[in-house]
Amino acid sequence: MKGPLFYSKILLFGEYGIIKDSKGLSIPYNFFKGALKVTETQNQEAIKSNTNLKEFAKYLEGIQDQGVVKFDFEKLHADIDSGMYFDSSIPQGYGVGSSGALVAAVYDKYAYDKITVLENLTRDKLLKLKEIFGLMESFFHGSSSGLDPLNSYLSLPILINSKDNIEPAGIPSQSVENKKGAVFLLDSGIVGETAPMVGIFMENMKQEGFRNMLKNQFVKYTDACVDDFLKGDVKSLFSNIKELSHVVFDNFKPMIPKQFHSLWKKGIETNDYYLKLCGSGGGGYILGFTQDFDKAQASLKDYKLEVVYNF
């Protein structure tokens, strides 16, 4: 038995800012994927995943009383007992939504009265899904916006206007002719953990100076980047990404692995590329933007880069 595939996601813009109502833009990334599966032979990864699913099922039973979502636990427990696991190529702790894809897969297979992708997805339905997924994914991170599973479940780009205003987004089609510019992932080679990074952010939010920076600089440039990206205004986009990269470098240092500080700065100084956080940071992937991918590749020749989107 193998269930449908659910893909990883990339939050292009909005990390941390969406906690404080900045805009955000999240896109599916089909390079990585996962599906629920039952097979006769199991390796260590499958056994570990199966154990994790047992714990997750227990957690889901605990949240059912809240009346937000109901599951077919008889079927879920029977499948887990027969060795079901999440067969996934999505790296964990890399900011590309490994737990989000799992949450989407479990909801898709076991939720009663589920909202399906084929329906007319009104704003109310999207917010309802986001609420359900946030509750489910909190098992993995302590708290969750629900956006990663939503992206994985719908497999559509999602524009976050504010906490209560989200919609499927049309993103500009990728230019085929010159294809010089690109959004890319840089592999830090370090596994990041979301909870400690969010903890540092929440601690910083107690300081007035940090809150002002977030509102007047971080959210301002994030919103501008989202608008530019959706309009396809590449010139303005890169001017705003440079500012955003600078703001992150100056104010989110704990979220940038130390060995990447000079690389981050080099991008801002040379304009060959600009780096930003992918997810909560602390490791995993770092997101890069460049107007000339060949130049960025030469500049980052010691690192593994994956192109996500071409301009």
SERO-4910 file (N, C-alpha, C, O; in steps of 0.05 Angstrom, whole numbers):
BEGIN
 pado doro    nc1    nc2    nc3   cac1   cac2   cac3    cc1    cc2    cc3    oc1    oc2    oc3
  Met    A     17    -24      0      0      0      0     17     25      0     36     27     16
  Lys    A     11     44    -18     24     70    -17      4     92    -23    -11     90    -42
  Gly    A      4    112     -6    -15    134     -9     -5    155    -29     16    151    -41
  Pro    A    -22    176    -34    -14    197    -53     11    212    -43     18    212    -19
  Leu    A     25    224    -62     50    239    -55     43    267    -45     25    280    -55
  Phe    A     59    276    -25     57    303    -16     85    316    -17    105    304     -9
  Tyr    A     86    340    -27    112    353    -33    121    371    -11    106    380      6
  Ser    A    147    377    -12    159    396      6    150    425     -2    138    428    -23
  Lys    A    157    444     14    150    472      7    174    490     13    192    483     27
  Ile    A    172    513      1    192    534      8    178    560     13    162    569     -3
  Leu    A    183    571     37    172    597     43    192    618     32    213    623     43
  Leu    A    184    629      9    203    648     -4    207    673     13    229    683     16
  Phe    A    185    683     24    186    707     40    166    704     64    145    691     61
  Gly    A    174    715     87    155    716    109    164    701    134    151    702    154
  Glu    A    188    687    133    196    673    157    198    693    181    208    715    178
  Tyr    A    189    685    204    187    701    228    167    725    225    151    730    243
  Gly    A    168    739    203    150    762    199    121    754    200    104    770    210
  Ile    A    114    730    190     85    723    189     75    719    218     50    720    222
  Ile    A     93    715    237     84    713    265     73    741    273     55    743    289
  Lys    A     84    762    260     76    789    267     61    802    243     62    826    239
  Asp    A     47    785    228     29    795    207     43    809    183     31    827    171
  Ser    A     67    800    177     78    809    151     65    793    129     51    773    135
  Lys    A     69    800    104     61    783     82     79    759     81    101    759     92
  Gly    A     71    739     66     88    716     62     80    703     35     58    706     26
  Leu    A     99    688     24     94    674     -1    108    647      1    132    645      3
  Ser    A     91    626     -2    101    599      1     95    584    -25     73    586    -36
  Ile    A    115    568    -34    110    553    -59    117    524    -55    135    517    -40
  Pro    A    103    506    -69    109    477    -67    136    473    -81    143    486   -100
  Tyr    A    152    453    -71    178    447    -83    178    417    -88    181    401    -70
  Asn    A    174    409   -113    169    381   -120    193    363   -121    192    340   -127
  Phe    A    216    375   -114    241    360   -114    241    339    -92    252    317    -95
  Phe    A    228    346    -69    226    327    -47    197    320    -43    179    336    -46
  Lys    A    192    295    -35    164    286    -30    163    263    -11    183    251     -4
  Gly    A    138    258     -2    134    235     17    106    224     14     88    237      4
  Ala    A    103    199     23     77    185     22     75    165     44     95    154     53
  Leu    A     51    160     54     47    139     74     48    112     60     38    109     38
  Lys    A     61     93     73     67     68     59     67     44     79     75     47    102
  Val    A     58     21     69     61     -4     85     75    -24     67     66    -29     45
  Thr    A     97    -35     77    111    -56     62    118    -79     81    118    -76    105
  Glu    A    124   -102     69    132   -125     86    158   -120    100    161   -124    124
  Thr    A    178   -112     84    205   -108     95    209    -80    105    201    -61     91
  Gln    A    221    -77    128    225    -50    139    253    -45    147    266    -63    159
  Asn    A    264    -21    140    290    -14    149    288      3    175    266      8    184
  Gln    A    311     11    185    311     27    210    295     53    208    280     60    227
  Glu    A    297     66    185    282     91    181    252     87    183    238    102    195
  Ala    A    243     65    170    214     59    170    205     52    198    183     60    206
  Ile    A    221     37    213    213     30    241    211     55    258    193     59    274
  Lys    A    231     73    254    231     99    270    207    116    263    194    127    280
  Ser    A    200    117    237    177    132    227    151    120    238    133    135    246
  Asn    A    149     93    239    126     80    249    121     86    279     99     91    288
  Thr    A    143     86    294    142     93    323    132    122    326    116    128    344
  Asn    A    143    140    309    135    168    310    105    171    304     92    188    316
  Leu    A     95    155    284     67    156    277     49    147    300     27    158    304
  Lys    A     59    128    316     43    118    339     39    142    359     18    146    369
  Glu    A     62    156    364     60    179    382     42    201    371     27    213    386
  Phe    A     44    205    345     28    226    332     -2    219    334    -18    236    339
  Ala    A     -8    193    330    -36    184    332    -47    189    360    -70    198    363
  Lys    A    -30    184    380    -38    189    408    -45    219    412    -64    227    425
  Tyr    A    -27    235    401    -30    265    403    -56    273    389    -71    290    400
  Leu    A    -62    262    366    -86    269    351   -111    261    366   -131    275    365
  Glu    A   -110    239    381   -133    231    398   -138    252    420   -160    259    427
  Gly    A   -116    263    430   -117    284    451   -130    310    441   -143    324    456
  Ile    A   -125    317    415   -136    343    405   -164    340    394   -177    360    388
  Gln    A   -174    315    391   -200    311    379   -222    325    395   -242    334    384
  Asp    A   -219    326    421   -239    338    439   -243    368    433   -264    379    439
  Gln    A   -224    380    419   -227    409    414   -247    414    392   -254    437    386
  Gly    A   -256    393    379   -278    395    359   -270    408    333   -288    416    317
  Val    A   -244    410    328   -235    423    303   -234    403    280   -241    410    257
  Val    A   -227    378    286   -224    358    266   -228    330    278   -221    325    301
  Lys    A   -240    311    263   -244    284    272   -230    264    254   -230    268    229
  Phe    A   -219    243    265   -204    223    249   -216    195    252   -230    189    272
  Asp    A   -211    179    233   -218    150    234   -196    136    248   -178    125    236
  Phe    A   -197    136    275   -175    124    291   -173     94    288   -151     82    290
  Glu    A   -195     81    283   -195     52    280   -177     44    257   -160     26    258
  Lys    A   -181     58    235   -166     53    210   -136     62    214   -118     48    206
  Leu    A   -133     85    227   -105     95    231    -89     76    248    -66     70    241
  His    A   -100     67    271    -86     48    288    -81     22    275    -59     10    278
  Ala    A   -100     12    259    -97    -13    245    -74    -12    225    -57    -30    223
  Asp    A    -72     11    211    -51     15    191    -23     17    205     -3      6    196
  Ile    A    -23     32    227      2     35    242     11      8    253     35      1    252
  Asp    A     -8     -8    263     -1    -35    274      9    -53    252     25    -72    257
  Ser    A      0    -48    227     11    -65    205     37    -54    194     46    -63    173
  Gly    A     48    -34    207     75    -25    200     76      0    182     97      5    171
  Met    A     54     15    181     55     39    163     76     59    173     80     63    196
  Tyr    A     88     71    153    108     92    159    107    114    137     93    110    117
  Phe    A    121    136    142    121    158    122    147    155    106    168    160    116
  Asp    A    143    147     81    166    143     63    173    170     49    158    179     32
  Ser    A    195    183     58    199    210     50    228    216     42    247    206     54
  Ser    A    230    233     21    257    242     13    262    270     24    283    282     18
  Ile    A    243    281     39    245    309     49    264    309     73    258    296     93
  Pro    A    286    324     71    305    324     94    292    338    118    279    358    116
  Gln    A    297    326    142    286    337    166    304    359    177    329    357    175
  Gly    A    292    380    188    308    402    199    322    419    178    342    432    184
  Tyr    A    310    420    154    322    435    132    304    459    123    311    473    105
  Gly    A    281    462    137    265    485    130    248    482    105    239    502     93
  Val    A    245    457     96    229    453     72    203    436     77    191    426     58
  Gly    A    195    434    102    168    424    108    166    394    110    147    383     99
  Ser    A    185    380    123    182    351    125    158    343    142    143    324    135
  Ser    A    153    357    165    130    350    181    104    359    168     83    346    172
  Gly    A    106    380    153     82    390    139     71    370    119     46    366    117
  Ala    A     88    356    105     80    336     85     67    312     99     47    301     89
  Leu    A     78    305    122     67    282    137     39    289    148     21    273    146
  Val    A     36    313    159     10    323    169    -11    322    146    -33    313    150
  Ala    A     -3    332    123    -21    333    100    -30    305     92    -53    300     86
  Ala    A    -11    286     93    -16    258     85    -36    245    104    -54    231     96
  Val    A    -32    250    130    -49    237    151    -77    249    149    -97    235    151
  Tyr    A    -79    276    146   -105    289    144   -120    278    119   -143    271    121
  Asp    A   -106    276     97   -118    267     72   -129    239     74   -151    233     63
  Lys    A   -116    222     89   -124    193     90   -144    187    112   -161    170    109
  Tyr    A   -142    202    135   -157    193    158   -177    213    169   -193    206    187
  Ala    A   -178    238    159   -197    257    170   -225    252    159   -229    246    136
  Tyr    A   -245    255    177   -273    255    169   -280    282    158   -268    302    166
  Asp    A   -300    283    139   -310    308    128   -287    327    119   -288    351    125
  Lys    A   -267    316    106   -244    333     99   -251    352     77   -267    347     59
  Ile    A   -237    375     78   -239    395     56   -220    385     34   -197    381     40
  Thr    A   -230    382     10   -213    372    -11   -203    394    -30   -215    415    -31
  Val    A   -182    387    -44   -169    406    -62   -188    413    -86   -185    434    -99
  Leu    A   -207    395    -91   -224    398   -114   -247    417   -109   -261    426   -128
  Glu    A   -251    424    -84   -274    442    -77   -267    471    -85   -244    477    -92
  Asn    A   -287    488    -85   -282    516    -88   -270    526    -62   -283    528    -41
  Leu    A   -244    532    -63   -230    538    -38   -235    567    -29   -219    585    -37
  Thr    A   -256    572    -14   -262    599     -4   -241    606     17   -227    588     27
  Arg    A   -241    631     25   -222    640     45   -228    625     72   -210    618     86
  Asp    A   -254    622     77   -261    608    102   -251    579    103   -242    570    124
  Lys    A   -253    566     80   -243    538     79   -212    537     82   -202    519     96
  Leu    A   -199    556     70   -169    557     73   -161    562    102   -143    550    112
  Leu    A   -176    581    115   -169    587    143   -176    563    161   -162    558    180
  Lys    A   -197    549    154   -205    525    170   -183    504    167   -174    492    187
  Leu    A   -173    499    142   -152    480    138   -126    488    153   -113    472    165
  Lys    A   -120    514    152    -97    525    165    -98    520    195    -79    513    208
  Glu    A   -122    524    206   -127    520    235   -122    490    242   -109    484    262
  Ile    A   -135    472    226   -132    443    231   -102    435    230    -92    421    247
  Phe    A    -89    444    208    -61    437    204    -43    448    226    -23    435    234
  Gly    A    -49    473    235    -33    485    256    -34    468    282    -14    464    295
  Leu    A    -59    459    288    -63    443    311    -49    416    309    -36    407    327
  Met    A    -51    404    285    -38    378    281     -7    380    282      6    364    294
  Glu    A      4    401    268     33    403    266     46    412    292     70    410    295
  Ser    A     30    423    310     41    431    336     54    408    351     72    412    368
  Phe    A     46    384    344     59    359    355     89    360    350    105    351    367
  Phe    A     97    370    327    126    369    319    141    393    329    165    391    335
  His    A    129    417    330    144    442    335    136    456    360    148    477    367
  Gly    A    116    446    375    107    461    398     85    481    391     65    484    405
  Ser    A     89    495    368     68    512    357     72    514    327     95    511    318
  Ser    A     51    518    312     54    518    283     32    536    271     10    538    280
  Ser    A     40    550    249     21    567    235      2    550    217    -19    559    210
  Gly    A     10    526    212     -5    508    194     -1    513    164    -13    500    148
  Leu    A     18    531    158     22    538    130     37    516    114     30    511     91
  Asp    A     56    504    127     71    483    113     53    460    104     53    453     80
  Pro    A     37    449    122     19    427    113     -1    437     92     -9    422     74
  Leu    A    -10    462     95    -30    473     76    -18    474     48    -31    467     29
  Asn    A      7    483     47     21    484     21     24    457      9     20    452    -15
  Ser    A     32    438     26     36    410     17     10    397      8      9    383    -12
  Tyr    A    -11    403     23    -37    390     18    -49    401     -9    -59    386    -25
  Leu    A    -47    427    -13    -59    439    -36    -41    438    -61    -50    439    -84
  Ser    A    -14    437    -56      6    437    -77      2    462    -95      4    461   -119
  Leu    A     -3    485    -82     -7    510    -96      9    531    -82     14    530    -58
  Pro    A     19    552    -97     31    574    -83     10    588    -65    -13    591    -73
  Ile    A     19    597    -41      0    610    -23     10    637    -15     33    640     -6
  Leu    A     -7    657    -19     -1    684    -11    -13    689     17    -37    686     20
  Ile    A      4    697     35     -6    704     62     -7    735     64     14    748     64
  Asn    A    -31    745     64    -34    775     67    -32    783     96    -20    804    103
  Ser    A    -43    767    113    -42    770    142    -51    744    155    -58    725    140
  Lys    A    -51    743    181    -59    718    194    -86    707    185    -90    683    182
  Asp    A   -105    725    181   -132    717    174   -139    721    145   -162    719    137
  Asn    A   -119    725    129   -124    730    100   -103    716     83    -81    726     79
  Ile    A   -111    692     74    -93    676     57   -108    668     32   -132    665     32
  Glu    A    -93    665     10   -106    658    -15    -86    644    -33    -61    648    -31
  Pro    A    -96    626    -51    -78    614    -71    -67    637    -88    -81    655    -95
  Ala    A    -41    635    -96    -29    657   -111    -20    647   -138    -11    624   -141
  Gly    A    -23    664   -158    -11    658   -184     17    670   -184     19    695   -181
  Ile    A     38    654   -188     64    666   -189     73    669   -218     64    652   -235
  Pro    A     89    689   -225     96    693   -253    109    668   -265    125    655   -251
  Ser    A    103    662   -290    115    637   -301    145    642   -305    153    665   -310
  Gln    A    160    621   -302    189    624   -302    198    631   -331    190    618   -350
  Ser    A    216    651   -333    225    659   -359    243    638   -371    261    628   -358
  Val    A    238    631   -396    253    609   -408    277    620   -424    297    607   -426
  Glu    A    273    644   -436    294    654   -455    322    657   -442    340    642   -448
  Asn    A    324    678   -425    351    683   -415    358    667   -390    381    659   -385
  Lys    A    338    662   -372    341    646   -348    367    651   -333    380    632   -324
  Lys    A    375    676   -331    400    681   -317    396    682   -287    412    673   -271
  Gly    A    373    695   -279    367    698   -251    355    673   -239    342    657   -253
  Ala    A    359    670   -213    348    646   -200    344    649   -170    358    665   -157
  Val    A    325    634   -159    323    630   -131    335    602   -126    329    584   -141
  Phe    A    353    600   -107    366    574   -103    368    567    -73    366    584    -56
  Leu    A    373    541    -68    378    532    -41    407    526    -38    419    513    -55
  Leu    A    418    535    -16    446    529     -9    446    510     15    434    517     36
  Asp    A    458    487     12    458    467     34    479    474     55    503    474     49
  Ser    A    470    480     79    489    487    100    503    463    111    524    465    124
  Gly    A    492    439    106    504    415    117    499    411    147    509    393    159
  Ile    A    482    428    158    476    427    187    446    423    190    430    436    176
  Val    A    438    405    208    409    402    213    400    424    233    413    428    254
  Gly    A    379    438    225    369    459    243    345    449    259    331    431    251
  Glu    A    340    462    282    316    455    297    299    480    300    309    501    307
  Thr    A    274    477    294    256    500    294    251    511    322    253    536    326
  Ala    A    244    494    341    235    504    367    255    523    380    247    544    389
  Pro    A    282    516    382    301    534    395    303    561    381    306    582    394
  Met    A    301    561    354    304    586    339    279    604    344    282    628    348
  Val    A    256    592    344    231    607    350    233    618    379    224    640    385
  Gly    A    245    602    397    249    611    425    266    636    427    259    654    442
  Ile    A    288    637    411    305    660    411    290    684    400    292    707    411
  Phe    A    274    680    379    259    702    367    239    713    387    236    737    390
  Met    A    224    695    401    204    704    420    217    720    443    206    739    454
  Glu    A    241    711    451    256    725    472    263    753    463    260    772    478
  Asn    A    273    755    438    281    781    426    257    800    424    259    824    426
  Met    A    233    788    419    209    804    416    201    819    442    184    837    441
  Lys    A    213    812    464    208    826    489    222    853    490    215    870    506
  Gln    A    241    857    471    256    882    470    242    901    450    236    894    428
  Glu    A    239    926    459    225    946    442    240    951    416    228    954    395
  Gly    A    267    953    418    283    959    395    280    937    373    278    944    350
  Phe    A    279    912    382    276    890    363    248    891    350    245    887    326
  Arg    A    228    897    366    200    899    356    198    921    335    185    918    314
  Asn    A    211    944    340    211    966    321    225    959    295    215    965    274
  Met    A    248    945    298    263    937    274    246    918    257    245    920    233
  Leu    A    232    900    271    215    880    257    193    895    241    189    888    217
  Lys    A    180    914    254    158    928    241    168    947    219    157    947    197
  Asn    A    188    963    225    196    984    207    215    976    185    218    989    165
  Gln    A    229    953    189    249    945    169    242    917    158    237    913    134
  Phe    A    242    897    176    238    869    166    211    865    152    211    855    130
  Val    A    189    874    165    163    870    152    160    887    127    149    879    107
  Lys    A    171    912    129    170    930    106    183    918     81    171    918     59
  Tyr    A    207    907     84    221    896     61    210    869     52    209    863     28
  Thr    A    200    854     72    187    828     65    162    833     48    159    820     27
  Asp    A    145    852     56    121    858     41    128    868     13    115    860     -6
  Ala    A    148    885     11    156    896    -15    166    873    -33    160    873    -57
  Cys    A    182    854    -22    192    832    -38    169    815    -48    169    806    -72
  Val    A    149    810    -32    126    794    -40    111    808    -63    105    795    -84
  Asp    A    107    834    -60     93    849    -82    109    849   -108     98    844   -129
  Asp    A    135    854   -105    152    854   -129    153    827   -143    152    825   -167
  Phe    A    155    806   -127    157    779   -138    131    772   -154    132    762   -176
  Leu    A    108    778   -142     83    772   -155     78    789   -180     65    780   -199
  Lys    A     89    814   -180     86    831   -203    106    825   -225    104    833   -248
  Gly    A    127    810   -217    149    804   -235    168    828   -239    181    830   -260
  Asp    A    169    846   -220    186    870   -221    214    862   -210    220    867   -186
  Val    A    231    851   -227    256    839   -218    275    860   -207    289    856   -187
  Lys    A    276    884   -220    295    905   -211    289    914   -183    307    915   -166
  Ser    A    263    920   -178    255    928   -151    259    905   -131    267    910   -108
  Leu    A    252    881   -140    255    857   -122    283    855   -111    287    850    -87
  Phe    A    303    857   -129    331    853   -120    340    876   -102    357    872    -84
  Ser    A    330    900   -107    337    922    -89    326    917    -61    339    922    -41
  Asn    A    301    906    -60    289    901    -33    301    876    -20    303    875      5
  Ile    A    308    856    -36    320    832    -24    347    839    -12    355    828      9
  Lys    A    362    856    -25    388    865    -14    384    877     14    399    871     33
  Glu    A    364    895     16    358    907     42    349    886     63    358    887     86
  Leu    A    333    868     54    323    847     72    346    829     82    347    823    105
  Ser    A    364    822     64    387    806     71    404    820     92    414    807    111
  His    A    407    846     88    422    863    107    409    863    135    422    860    155
  Val    A    383    867    135    368    869    160    370    842    175    374    841    200
  Val    A    368    820    160    370    793    173    398    789    184    402    779    206
  Phe    A    419    797    169    446    794    177    452    810    203    466    801    221
  Asp    A    440    834    205    445    851    228    429    843    253    438    847    275
  Asn    A    406    830    248    387    826    271    380    797    277    368    791    298
  Phe    A    388    779    259    380    750    263    405    733    264    405    710    254
  Lys    A    427    743    274    453    728    274    451    700    285    462    682    274
  Pro    A    437    696    308    436    669    319    423    648    300    428    624    302
  Met    A    407    658    281    393    640    263    411    633    238    404    616    222
  Ile    A    433    648    236    452    643    213    476    627    225    490    638    242
  Pro    A    480    602    215    503    587    226    529    604    223    534    616    202
  Lys    A    546    604    244    569    622    245    587    620    220    596    641    210
  Gln    A    591    596    210    609    593    187    598    605    161    612    605    141
  Phe    A    573    615    162    561    627    138    559    658    140    550    671    122
  His    A    569    669    163    567    698    166    583    713    145    573    732    133
  Ser    A    608    704    139    624    718    119    613    715     91    615    733     75
  Leu    A    602    691     86    590    686     59    565    704     55    561    714     33
  Trp    A    550    707     76    526    724     75    533    753     68    521    766     51
  Lys    A    554    762     82    564    790     79    576    794     51    572    814     38
  Lys    A    590    773     42    603    774     15    582    779     -7    586    794    -25
  Gly    A    559    765     -4    537    769    -23    527    797    -25    523    808    -46
  Ile    A    524    810     -1    514    837      1    535    856    -11    528    876    -25
  Glu    A    560    851     -6    582    869    -15    587    866    -45    592    886    -59
  Thr    A    585    842    -56    592    838    -84    568    840   -103    571    844   -127
  Asn    A    544    837    -91    518    836   -107    517    811   -125    500    810   -143
  Asp    A    534    791   -121    533    767   -137    508    750   -130    497    736   -146
  Tyr    A    500    752   -104    477    737    -94    469    750    -68    484    765    -56
  Tyr    A    444    745    -59    435    754    -32    424    730    -18    409    714    -30
  Leu    A    431    727      7    421    704     22    399    712     42    399    735     52
  Lys    A    381    694     47    361    698     68    354    672     82    361    650     72
  Leu    A    340    673    104    333    649    119    313    633    103    295    644     90
  Cys    A    315    606    105    296    588     93    283    575    117    294    556    129
  Gly    A    258    583    124    246    573    149    258    587    173    265    610    172
  Ser    A    262    572    194    270    585    219    300    589    221    310    603    239
  Gly    A    316    578    203    345    581    204    358    562    223    347    542    231
  Gly    A    383    569    231    397    552    250    411    528    236    423    511    250
  Gly    A    409    527    210    419    504    195    401    498    172    386    516    163
  Gly    A    402    473    162    385    466    139    393    482    114    416    486    109
  Tyr    A    373    489     99    379    504     74    379    534     80    366    544     99
  Ile    A    395    548     65    395    578     64    384    585     36    392    572     17
  Leu    A    367    605     35    355    612      9    372    634     -4    380    653     10
  Gly    A    377    631    -30    393    651    -44    378    662    -68    361    648    -80
  Phe    A    383    687    -74    371    701    -97    394    713   -113    412    726   -102
  Thr    A    393    709   -139    414    721   -156    403    729   -183    384    717   -193
  Gln    A    415    750   -195    407    758   -222    423    744   -243    417    746   -267
  Asp    A    445    731   -233    462    717   -252    472    691   -238    491    691   -223
  Phe    A    458    669   -244    464    644   -229    492    634   -234    505    623   -216
  Asp    A    503    638   -258    530    629   -264    550    644   -246    569    632   -235
  Lys    A    545    669   -242    563    686   -225    561    676   -196    581    674   -182
  Ala    A    536    672   -187    531    662   -160    545    635   -155    557    630   -134
  Gln    A    542    618   -175    554    591   -173    584    592   -171    597    577   -155
  Ala    A    596    610   -186    626    613   -185    634    624   -158    654    616   -146
  Ser    A    618    643   -148    624    655   -122    620    635    -99    633    638    -78
  Leu    A    602    616   -103    596    596    -81    604    568    -90    591    548    -84
  Lys    A    627    567   -104    635    542   -116    640    518    -97    639    495   -105
  Asp    A    644    525    -71    649    504    -51    623    492    -40    624    475    -22
  Tyr    A    600    502    -49    575    494    -37    556    482    -58    558    487    -82
  Lys    A    538    465    -47    519    452    -65    494    470    -67    482    477    -47
  Leu    A    487    477    -92    464    495    -96    443    480   -113    449    465   -131
  Glu    A    417    484   -106    395    473   -121    377    496   -130    368    512   -114
  Val    A    372    498   -156    355    519   -166    326    512   -161    317    490   -166
  Val    A    311    532   -150    283    528   -143    265    542   -164    243    532   -169
  Tyr    A    274    565   -174    258    581   -191    276    598   -209    297    608   -200
  Asn    A    269    601   -234    285    618   -252    270    644   -260    246    644   -263
  Phe    A    286    665   -262    275    691   -271    280    694   -301    272    714   -312
***
